[in-house]
Amino acid sequence: MKFFIDTANLAQIKEAQSLGILDGVTTNPSLMAKEGITGHENVIKHYKAICDLVDGDVSAEVIATDFENMVKEGEILAALDSKIVVKVPMIAEGIKAIKYFSSKGIKTNCTLVFSSGQALLAAKVGATYVSPFIGRLDDVSTDGLTLIEDIRLIYDNYSFDTQILAASVRHPMHIINCAKIGADVITGPLSAMSALMKHPLTDSGLAQFLADHAKAAGK
Ligand code: E4P
């Protein structure tokens, strides 16, 4: 399973990279706005900075919602670095754009996916990744993990190459359950990934080891 960090914050990306668990980065217009990244030049500069920090894919989302401008934006982003994945929303114009990018060998991430029907279309047009938002489904009393299960079944039935990138991950149990189902990637905050390490019995066990060692050494 690949771990992508869901942020445009360079310090968070650096911290995740230092843990040795990072396989890529996903951003979206809200995450870029949160970091105060506005204007074409600054956006380009920031994506280059992210690409310089990681070894894996970096999802950069287009702002346009029409085919022609999605293509214009996406080709500029893709030209920045081979790590760039052009992120496109699941709308009719977006499906056309993903089909075009696929034909040109440009990696894509179909985002804002909330149903298996949408995921099926993303695979049919050759999306590299599909991003079902499990946390946002949970937020409206719908089990996001059931969607991951359904997409996994459909993709396996037809051997689609599109990778399931479970997005809108909120906590470690999302990660563990996505791993059980067989999602290819999760993307979430560093806190959710770091929480996988934590267990009170590990902490108490280590404290006891160190105490016993110190006692035996007469400290
Ligand atoms: C992927 O990058 C999505 O945009 C992101 O995971 C959405 O997460 P959120 O539901 O916490 O905004």
Boltz pocket constraint, residues with backbone or C-beta under 6 A from the ligand:
constraints:
  - pocket:
      binder: B
      contacts: [[A, 6], [A, 26], [A, 27], [A, 28], [A, 111], [A, 131], [A, 133], [A, 135], [A, 136], [A, 167], [A, 168], [A, 169], [A, 187], [A, 188]]
      max_distance: 6.0
